Amino acid sequence: MRIIRLALKLDTGTGGVKILPAAFPLILPANPATFISTMEIPEKIVVRLGEDYNWWVEQTSEDSRLRGLIDPRQVAHLREALDTYRPFGLSHEQFDAAFVLYTLDAELEEGLVRLSRGDGNEVFALPVIDEDGDGPYFDFFDALAAARIRKLNATHKYKQNCTEEEMFAEFEALDAERFFSDDAIHCFDQLNEILEWKPAEWDDSSAS
């Protein structure tokens, strides 16, 4: 099932409301076999440590998009967490396809570094998303959500199984709240919300 998180954006030109994807990472074509010819992946990027202690691609006058990327500590955390989801249909290959990897090239100033494309022991991971707000990152996002639901239902005793629809209904409410408070959703926080999500818990033994 393809479920893409949405957020509201005010259209200042018309006074209306637009519905846009709720993530703000790098926009790239969806098909890894064709995106190099469609839009060149930068060999080097400059990233800044935000006040939220997450890393963001430095915005410029030519490119003002707000794009988060996962730092080495967060990459290690996610890869370790994913091991527990392999029995529930998630693979490391899905994670690898969802991101472009970068390594540290140079520290430009405090909290500002330049990264170069490449692999290594400590990597930054930039989500791959196409112009329509779809692509490998959201393939991974959906796969992680489905695996989380399967794991919860397999390891907890609920009166009824929890569902992806239930999970995403809660996320969409959070996304709307963040938009109106001007809070961008960092990709690590977005994935971590899935890993930490659980329904209101109850089991059959406590039924009245």
C-alpha positions as CSV (number, residue, x, y, z in Angstrom):
1,M,0.0,0.0,0.0
2,R,1.4,3.4,-1.0
3,I,0.7,6.0,1.7
4,I,2.4,9.4,1.4
5,R,2.4,11.7,4.3
6,L,0.9,15.1,3.4
7,A,1.1,18.6,4.9
8,L,-0.9,21.8,4.2
9,K,0.8,24.8,2.7
10,L,-0.9,28.2,2.4
11,D,-0.9,29.6,-1.1
12,T,-0.1,33.3,-0.6
13,G,-1.1,34.1,-4.1
14,T,-4.6,32.8,-4.0
15,G,-5.3,32.6,-0.3
16,G,-6.1,29.0,-0.7
17,V,-4.4,25.8,0.6
18,K,-2.1,23.5,-1.3
19,I,-1.4,19.9,-0.2
20,L,2.2,19.0,-0.4
21,P,4.5,16.1,0.6
22,A,5.4,16.5,4.3
23,A,9.1,15.8,3.9
24,F,11.8,18.3,3.0
25,P,14.9,16.4,1.8
26,L,16.7,16.6,-1.6
27,I,14.4,16.3,-4.6
28,L,15.8,13.7,-7.0
29,P,14.3,11.5,-9.7
30,A,12.7,8.2,-8.5
31,N,14.4,5.6,-10.7
32,P,18.1,5.0,-9.6
33,A,18.9,3.8,-13.1
34,T,17.9,7.1,-14.8
35,F,18.2,9.9,-12.2
36,I,21.9,10.6,-13.1
37,S,20.9,11.6,-16.7
38,T,17.8,13.5,-15.5
39,M,19.4,15.5,-12.7
40,E,23.1,15.2,-11.7
41,I,23.6,14.2,-8.1
42,P,26.0,16.7,-6.5
43,E,29.5,15.3,-5.9
44,K,29.9,17.8,-3.0
45,I,27.4,19.5,-0.7
46,V,27.7,22.0,2.1
47,V,25.6,21.1,5.2
48,R,24.9,23.0,8.4
49,L,24.2,21.8,12.0
50,G,20.7,23.2,12.9
51,E,19.4,24.4,16.2
52,D,17.6,21.1,16.4
53,Y,21.0,19.3,16.3
54,N,20.1,17.8,12.9
55,W,22.1,18.4,9.7
56,W,20.6,20.4,6.9
57,V,21.8,21.1,3.4
58,E,22.9,24.7,3.3
59,Q,20.4,26.9,1.5
60,T,21.5,29.4,-1.1
61,S,19.9,32.1,-3.2
62,E,19.9,29.6,-6.1
63,D,18.4,26.8,-4.1
64,S,16.3,27.6,-1.0
65,R,14.8,24.2,-0.5
66,L,15.0,22.9,3.1
67,R,16.7,19.5,2.9
68,G,17.6,17.3,5.8
69,L,20.2,14.5,5.8
70,I,21.0,11.8,8.3
71,D,24.4,12.0,10.1
72,P,26.7,9.1,10.9
73,R,25.4,8.5,14.4
74,Q,21.8,8.5,13.1
75,V,22.8,6.1,10.2
76,A,24.3,3.7,12.7
77,H,21.2,3.9,14.9
78,L,18.8,3.2,12.0
79,R,20.9,0.3,10.6
80,E,21.0,-1.3,14.0
81,A,17.3,-0.8,14.5
82,L,16.5,-2.3,11.0
83,D,18.0,-5.6,12.1
84,T,14.9,-6.3,14.3
85,Y,12.6,-5.7,11.3
86,R,14.2,-8.1,8.9
87,P,11.9,-11.0,10.0
88,F,9.0,-8.7,9.2
89,G,10.0,-8.0,5.6
90,L,12.4,-5.1,5.7
91,S,15.9,-5.3,4.1
92,H,19.1,-3.3,4.3
93,E,18.9,-3.1,0.5
94,Q,15.8,-1.0,0.8
95,F,17.6,1.4,3.2
96,D,20.6,1.6,0.8
97,A,18.4,2.4,-2.2
98,A,16.7,5.2,-0.3
99,F,19.8,7.4,0.3
100,V,22.8,8.9,-1.4
101,L,25.9,8.5,0.8
102,Y,28.4,11.3,1.6
103,T,31.6,11.4,3.7
104,L,33.3,14.3,5.4
105,D,35.4,16.4,3.0
106,A,36.3,19.5,5.1
107,E,35.1,21.6,8.0
108,L,34.5,25.1,6.8
109,E,33.6,26.6,10.1
110,E,31.9,25.6,13.3
111,G,28.7,23.8,12.5
112,L,29.4,24.0,8.7
113,V,31.0,21.2,6.7
114,R,31.5,20.1,3.1
115,L,30.7,16.5,2.2
116,S,31.8,14.4,-0.8
117,R,29.9,11.5,-2.3
118,G,31.3,8.2,-1.2
119,D,31.0,5.3,1.3
120,G,33.0,4.6,4.4
121,N,32.7,3.8,8.1
122,E,31.0,7.1,8.9
123,V,28.6,8.4,6.3
124,F,25.9,11.0,5.9
125,A,22.8,9.8,4.1
126,L,20.7,12.1,1.8
127,P,17.2,10.9,1.0
128,V,16.4,10.2,-2.7
129,I,13.0,11.8,-3.6
130,D,11.7,12.7,-7.0
131,E,9.9,15.9,-8.1
132,D,6.5,14.4,-7.3
133,G,7.4,13.7,-3.7
134,D,7.8,10.0,-4.4
135,G,10.8,7.8,-5.0
136,P,13.1,5.3,-3.2
137,Y,13.0,7.2,0.1
138,F,9.3,6.9,0.3
139,D,9.5,3.3,-0.9
140,F,11.6,2.7,2.2
141,F,9.3,4.8,4.3
142,D,6.3,2.7,3.3
143,A,8.2,-0.5,3.8
144,L,9.3,0.5,7.3
145,A,5.8,1.5,8.3
146,A,4.4,-1.9,7.1
147,A,7.2,-3.8,8.9
148,R,6.5,-1.8,12.1
149,I,2.8,-2.7,11.9
150,R,3.6,-6.4,11.3
151,K,6.1,-6.4,14.2
152,L,3.6,-4.8,16.6
153,N,0.8,-7.2,15.7
154,A,3.2,-10.2,16.0
155,T,4.7,-9.3,19.3
156,H,1.7,-7.7,21.2
157,K,-1.6,-9.0,22.2
158,Y,-4.2,-6.5,21.0
159,K,-7.9,-6.9,20.9
160,Q,-7.6,-6.0,17.2
161,N,-4.7,-5.6,14.9
162,C,-3.3,-2.1,14.5
163,T,-3.1,-0.8,10.9
164,E,-1.0,1.5,8.7
165,E,-4.1,3.7,8.3
166,E,-4.2,4.2,12.0
167,M,-0.6,5.1,12.1
168,F,-0.7,7.5,9.2
169,A,-3.8,9.2,10.5
170,E,-1.8,10.2,13.6
171,F,1.2,11.3,11.5
172,E,-0.9,13.5,9.3
173,A,-2.4,15.3,12.3
174,L,1.2,15.9,13.6
175,D,2.3,17.1,10.2
176,A,-0.5,19.7,10.1
177,E,0.5,20.9,13.6
178,R,4.1,21.3,12.5
179,F,3.2,23.2,9.4
180,F,1.3,25.9,11.3
181,S,4.2,26.2,13.8
182,D,6.7,26.5,11.0
183,D,8.5,23.3,12.1
184,A,10.1,21.3,9.2
185,I,10.2,17.5,9.6
186,H,13.7,16.2,9.5
187,C,14.0,12.8,7.8
188,F,15.6,11.1,10.8
189,D,12.7,12.3,13.0
190,Q,10.2,11.1,10.4
191,L,11.7,7.6,10.4
192,N,12.1,7.6,14.1
193,E,8.4,8.4,14.5
194,I,7.6,5.1,12.7
195,L,10.1,3.1,14.9
196,E,8.5,4.5,18.1
197,W,4.9,4.5,17.0
198,K,2.4,2.3,18.9
199,P,-1.3,2.3,19.3
200,A,-3.2,2.8,22.5
201,E,-2.3,-0.5,24.1
202,W,-4.6,-3.0,25.6
203,D,-4.7,-6.8,25.8
204,D,-7.3,-9.5,26.0
205,S,-6.4,-10.4,29.6
206,S,-7.5,-7.0,30.8
207,A,-10.8,-7.0,29.0
208,S,-13.9,-6.4,31.2
